[in-house]
Amino acid sequence: MSTAQAAVEYRFLIRDFADVLDPGNPNDLQNIITDPLPNGAICYVNAKRACYVLNKHSTASANGADVYAPIAGPGRWYLLTASAGELPPVMAYNTDSNTPAFTCDGAFNQSSSNSFAATELQQQSRWTFTALGCVLTYNGPTIPMMATLTCSVSVTDGTPAQPILGFVSYNDDSGGTTAGGPEGKAIAVCGADGTNWVTLCSQRLVPAVAEGNTFRPKFLCAAGGGAGAIGSLQLVIRPI
């Protein structure tokens, strides 16, 4: 079929999903049978906030992100555009007044508690949340994001006074023990015996957050400083 002569209803399409292959479900991009479609057909996918273009001559391997294979018919769907404009920020926060803990052993650790929740997870599974460790997993098109962590921390035995570092870990990284730097690690010194709570504020810019990437707060306190405690926490991830 000539692209110029293709029926109008085959040129532009809209579907809700692109990552749930359910045979017979007309709401999935992958379940569009491409035989009658012209080369260059466009499909907007609501869950991805993105447009995909059909290359009927392609046999490239599908990767579940920017290349999708149809269930039947020739070609591949390629990511054409992605928009962050309609994505609101997502926020994770501490729900436990009994202060979730983190291990003090001289390395960066996520919280060992599941006393966290998240809000604004977005419809269509834009984010998924794991309460244990306060982990946010992104499920959308590749876009830049700013992560901001604000929290109060202490140790159960701060004798002598202990420095505590905290930052937003991206894809479970740690990046050494140095404060500052591109990861935005923040440092504060906690007083003795857990009587002093300190506030940590850290920001991190990630230029290209892709589907499946994760964010979580991590903390470092020297071994011998007792157990770390989180009094309050807000982790905000904002598309930019």
C-alpha positions as CSV (number, residue, x, y, z in Angstrom):
1,M,0.0,0.0,0.0
2,S,1.3,3.4,-0.9
3,T,1.9,5.7,2.1
4,A,0.4,8.6,0.2
5,Q,-2.8,6.6,-0.6
6,A,-3.3,4.9,2.8
7,A,-6.7,5.2,4.4
8,V,-6.9,8.0,6.9
9,E,-7.8,5.5,9.7
10,Y,-4.5,3.7,9.2
11,R,-2.2,6.7,9.4
12,F,-2.8,7.8,13.0
13,L,-3.7,5.6,15.9
14,I,-4.0,5.8,19.7
15,R,-3.5,3.0,22.2
16,D,-3.3,2.9,26.0
17,F,-0.3,0.5,26.5
18,A,2.9,-0.6,24.9
19,D,4.3,-3.1,27.4
20,V,1.5,-5.6,28.3
21,L,1.4,-8.1,25.5
22,D,-2.1,-9.6,25.9
23,P,-3.3,-11.3,22.7
24,G,-6.6,-9.9,21.6
25,N,-6.4,-6.8,23.7
26,P,-6.9,-3.9,21.3
27,N,-5.5,-1.4,23.8
28,D,-1.9,-2.6,23.4
29,L,0.4,-1.2,20.7
30,Q,2.0,-4.6,20.1
31,N,-1.4,-6.1,19.3
32,I,-1.9,-3.9,16.2
33,I,-1.7,-6.1,13.1
34,T,0.4,-4.1,10.8
35,D,-0.4,-5.6,7.4
36,P,-2.9,-2.9,6.3
37,L,-0.9,0.0,7.8
38,P,1.3,2.2,5.7
39,N,5.0,2.6,6.3
40,G,5.3,5.6,8.6
41,A,2.0,5.1,10.5
42,I,2.0,6.9,13.8
43,C,0.6,5.6,17.1
44,Y,0.4,7.7,20.3
45,V,0.6,5.5,23.5
46,N,-1.1,7.1,26.5
47,A,0.9,5.1,29.1
48,K,4.2,6.2,27.6
49,R,3.2,9.8,26.8
50,A,5.0,9.1,23.5
51,C,4.5,8.6,19.8
52,Y,5.8,5.6,17.9
53,V,6.3,5.3,14.1
54,L,6.0,2.1,12.1
55,N,8.9,1.1,10.0
56,K,7.4,-1.8,8.0
57,H,10.8,-2.9,6.6
58,S,12.5,-3.2,10.0
59,T,13.3,-6.6,11.6
60,A,15.3,-5.1,14.5
61,S,15.2,-6.8,17.9
62,A,12.5,-5.4,20.1
63,N,13.7,-4.1,23.5
64,G,10.4,-3.2,25.3
65,A,11.4,0.5,25.4
66,D,11.9,2.3,22.1
67,V,11.4,-0.7,19.7
68,Y,8.3,-2.9,19.7
69,A,7.4,-5.8,17.5
70,P,3.8,-6.3,16.4
71,I,2.1,-9.6,17.3
72,A,1.4,-10.1,13.6
73,G,2.5,-8.3,10.4
74,P,5.7,-6.8,9.2
75,G,7.9,-4.1,10.7
76,R,8.7,-2.5,14.1
77,W,7.3,0.4,16.1
78,Y,10.0,2.9,17.0
79,L,9.9,5.6,19.7
80,L,9.4,8.9,17.9
81,T,8.8,11.5,20.7
82,A,8.4,11.4,24.4
83,S,7.0,14.2,26.5
84,A,7.5,14.9,30.3
85,G,5.1,17.8,30.3
86,E,2.2,15.9,31.6
87,L,4.1,13.9,34.2
88,P,3.6,15.2,37.8
89,P,6.3,14.7,40.4
90,V,6.2,11.6,42.6
91,M,6.9,11.7,46.3
92,A,7.9,8.9,48.8
93,Y,7.7,9.5,52.5
94,N,8.2,8.0,55.9
95,T,5.0,6.7,57.5
96,D,6.4,5.3,60.8
97,S,6.8,7.5,63.9
98,N,9.0,4.7,65.4
99,T,11.8,5.8,63.0
100,P,12.9,3.4,60.3
101,A,16.5,2.2,60.7
102,F,19.5,2.0,58.5
103,T,22.8,0.1,59.2
104,C,25.8,2.0,60.4
105,D,28.9,0.2,59.0
106,G,30.8,2.8,57.0
107,A,29.0,2.2,53.7
108,F,25.9,3.6,52.1
109,N,22.8,1.6,53.0
110,Q,19.1,1.9,52.2
111,S,16.7,1.7,55.1
112,S,15.9,-1.8,56.4
113,S,12.3,-0.7,57.1
114,N,9.2,-1.0,54.9
115,S,7.6,2.0,56.7
116,F,7.3,4.1,53.6
117,A,4.6,5.1,51.2
118,A,4.3,7.0,47.9
119,T,1.8,9.4,46.4
120,E,1.1,10.6,42.8
121,L,2.2,7.3,41.3
122,Q,0.3,8.2,38.1
123,Q,-2.2,6.2,36.2
124,Q,-1.1,3.6,33.7
125,S,1.7,2.3,36.0
126,R,4.1,5.3,35.4
127,W,5.8,4.5,38.7
128,T,6.0,1.4,40.9
129,F,6.9,1.6,44.6
130,T,8.7,-0.9,46.9
131,A,8.1,0.0,50.5
132,L,11.2,-2.0,51.8
133,G,14.0,0.5,51.4
134,C,11.7,3.2,49.9
135,V,12.4,2.3,46.2
136,L,10.7,4.1,43.3
137,T,10.9,2.4,39.9
138,Y,10.2,4.4,36.7
139,N,8.1,2.9,33.9
140,G,7.9,5.7,31.3
141,P,9.8,7.2,28.3
142,T,13.4,8.3,28.8
143,I,13.5,11.9,30.1
144,P,15.6,14.0,32.5
145,M,14.6,14.2,36.2
146,M,15.5,16.0,39.4
147,A,15.5,14.1,42.6
148,T,15.3,15.9,46.0
149,L,15.8,14.2,49.4
150,T,14.9,16.0,52.6
151,C,15.1,14.1,55.9
152,S,15.9,14.1,59.6
153,V,18.3,11.5,60.8
154,S,20.0,10.4,64.1
155,V,21.8,7.4,65.6
156,T,20.8,5.4,68.7
157,D,24.3,5.8,70.1
158,G,26.1,8.9,68.9
159,T,29.0,8.8,71.4
160,P,31.2,10.4,70.1
161,A,29.2,12.6,67.7
162,Q,28.9,10.9,64.3
163,P,28.8,12.4,60.8
164,I,26.0,11.1,58.7
165,L,25.8,11.3,54.9
166,G,22.7,10.9,52.8
167,F,21.8,11.1,49.1
168,V,19.5,9.9,46.4
169,S,20.8,6.6,45.0
170,Y,20.2,6.1,41.3
171,N,20.0,2.5,40.1
172,D,21.3,1.4,43.6
173,D,24.6,3.2,43.3
174,S,26.8,4.4,46.2
175,G,29.6,6.3,44.5
176,G,32.1,6.2,47.5
177,T,31.9,8.1,50.7
178,T,32.7,11.7,49.7
179,A,30.2,14.4,50.5
180,G,29.1,16.7,47.7
181,G,30.0,15.8,44.1
182,P,27.6,15.1,41.2
183,E,25.5,12.7,43.3
184,G,24.6,15.5,45.7
185,K,25.6,13.8,48.9
186,A,24.9,15.9,52.0
187,I,26.6,15.6,55.4
188,A,25.6,16.5,58.9
189,V,27.0,15.7,62.4
190,C,24.7,14.1,64.9
191,G,25.1,14.7,68.6
192,A,25.7,12.1,71.4
193,D,23.2,9.4,72.4
194,G,20.7,10.1,69.7
195,T,19.5,13.2,71.4
196,N,20.3,15.4,68.4
197,W,18.4,15.1,65.1
198,V,20.0,16.6,62.1
199,T,18.5,17.5,58.7
200,L,19.9,16.4,55.4
201,C,18.9,18.0,52.1
202,S,20.3,16.6,48.8
203,Q,19.5,17.1,45.1
204,R,20.5,15.0,42.1
205,L,20.0,15.7,38.4
206,V,19.8,12.6,36.2
207,P,19.8,13.6,32.5
208,A,18.2,10.5,31.0
209,V,16.0,8.4,33.3
210,A,14.9,5.3,31.4
211,E,12.3,2.7,31.9
212,G,13.2,0.3,34.8
213,N,15.5,2.8,36.5
214,T,15.3,3.2,40.3
215,F,15.6,5.9,43.0
216,R,16.0,5.3,46.7
217,P,17.5,7.2,49.7
218,K,20.8,5.9,51.1
219,F,22.7,6.8,54.3
220,L,26.2,6.4,55.6
221,C,27.4,6.4,59.2
222,A,30.6,5.0,60.6
223,A,30.6,1.6,62.3
224,G,30.4,1.9,66.0
225,G,27.9,4.7,65.8
226,G,25.0,2.5,66.7
227,A,22.0,2.1,64.5
228,G,20.8,4.9,62.2
229,A,17.3,6.2,62.5
230,I,15.1,8.3,60.1
231,G,12.7,10.7,61.9
232,S,11.0,12.1,58.7
233,L,11.7,11.7,55.0
234,Q,10.5,13.1,51.7
235,L,11.9,11.9,48.4
236,V,10.6,13.9,45.4
237,I,11.3,12.9,41.8
238,R,10.4,15.6,39.3
239,P,10.5,15.3,35.5
240,I,12.1,18.4,34.0
